[in-house]
Amino acid sequence: MRREQAHQRLQSVFDELLAARFSTSFLLTQIERGGDPLSGQALRPVQFKRCAANLEYTYTLRLFAAFESVLRSYYAVMRPSPRVRRTKISILMDRLASRCTIPFDILKNAHDVREYRNSLIHPAGNDDVMTFGDCKQRLSLLVSHLPRNW
C-alpha cells in the first residue's frame, strides 16, 4: 500500500458522508415541500430525520474502521506472521508510533479519536463531542507519518 492510498481510504469515507448528507437533505426538503418521494416505501420521514441526525456518528465509526485497516495493513508488512494478529488497536497505535517516530501529541490526538469512537459505541455519559472533520484531521495526521510505501 502507498501512503496516498491510505489517505484516499479516509477521504472516501468523508466523500460518502457528503453524499449521505446531500441525499438525506434533498429527500427531507422534497417531503417538506409536499412531495411524496417515499410513496410505496415502508420508510417514513422520521427515519430519514434520525438518519440525518446520526450521520456524523455513523461515518466517524466508518472513518475509524478505515484508519484501523490502514494501520493493520502496515503492521502486517512491518511484522509478518503466519497467523492473523489480534492486537488491540490502542497497542497497535503505540507500536506504530514508536516504530515510525510519530510525535506524542499526534499519537495522543489519534487516541482521543479512538476513545471518542469507543464512547459512540458504548455510551457512558461522556459529553465530549468531536466533529467528523476533527477526527479525520487527527487520523490523517498520524497516517502522514507512515512510510510512503509498504
N, C-alpha and C positions, 0 to 999 in steps of 0.2 A: 504494500500500500504506500502511497505517497501522502505527505502531509496535506497537500492540496485536496486530495480525495477525502481525507478526514474532515477538513473544513467544509467540504461540499456536503458531507453527510449531515453536519449540523445545520448548514444553510438550507438544505432541502426540508428539514423539519420546520424551519421558520417560513419557508415558502408555502408549505402546506397549511400552516396556521393562517397566513394571509388569505389563502384560498377559502379556508373554512370560515373565517370572519366575513369575507365578502359574501359567500354563499348564504350564510345564516342571516346576515343583514339584509341582503336582497330579498330573500324569502319573507322575512318579517315585514319589510317595507311593503311588499306586494299584498300581504294579508291586511296590514293597516289601511291600505288604500282601497280595501273592499274586494280585492281579488280572491280567487279561490284556488290557489295552486296546489292545495292538498286534497282536492276533490278525488274521491275514490281511494284515498290512502287511509291507513289505520293510524296515522300520525296526526297530532294536534299542535296548534301554535304554542301551547305551553311547553311542549317538549323541545321545540326549537329555541324558545327563550332560555330554558335551562341549559341547553347545549351551548348557546352563545355565552351564557354566564360562566360556563366551565371550560371554555376553550383554552384559556391561559394555563389552567391546571393540567388539562389533558395533554397539551403539547409540551409543557415543561417535563412531564413524565416521559414522553416520547423523546425529547431532547436528551435527557439524561441517559436513556437507553441507548441512543445513538453514540453518545460520548463513551459510555461503558464499552460498547462493542469496538470502538476505536482503540481504547486502552488495552482491551483483551487481545486484539489483533497484534498490537505492538508487543505485548508481553509474550505471546506465543512465539514470536520470532526471536525476541530477546532471550527467552529461556525455553527452548524447545523441550517437549516432553511427549512420550508416547501415550500418556493418559490425559484426559481432559482435566484441566485445573479448575478448582472451585474456590479460588482465592477471594476473600471478601473484598468488595470494591474499595473500601477505605484503606485496607492494607495494600492493595494493588496501586492505588494512587500514591501512597507514601513511597513504595518501592520505585515506581517510575520517576517520581520527583527526585529521589536520591540518585538514581542512575543517570538521569538527564540534567542534573543540577538545576532543577526548577526552583526559583526563589520561593522562600517560605510564604510570603504574602499571596503569591499566585496560587500556591497549593491550598492555603487556608481558604481563599475565596472559592475555590472549587469544592472544598469540603463543605463550605457553607451551603452551596447549591445541593450537594448530596444530602445534607441534613434537612434542607427545605423540602427536597423531593421526599424524604422519609416522612416528614410531617404531613405531606399531602396524602400519602398512602395510609399512615397511621395517625390520624388527628389526635392530639393530646392537649388541646387548649393553647397551642403555640400561635400567637398573634402576629408573628413575623411574616411579612409578605415580601416576596421578591417578584419582580416582573419577569416575563419571559426574556425580554431584552437583556436584563441584568444577568440572568442565568446563562444565556447564550454567550454574552461577552466574557464572563468569567471562565466558562468551559473552553471557549475558543482560545483564550489567552494561554491556558495550560497546554492545549494541543499545539499551539505555535512553538512550544519549547521541545516538542518531539523531533527526532531526526527527520530530514527531508524525505528519506525513503526507508522503508523496512520491508 
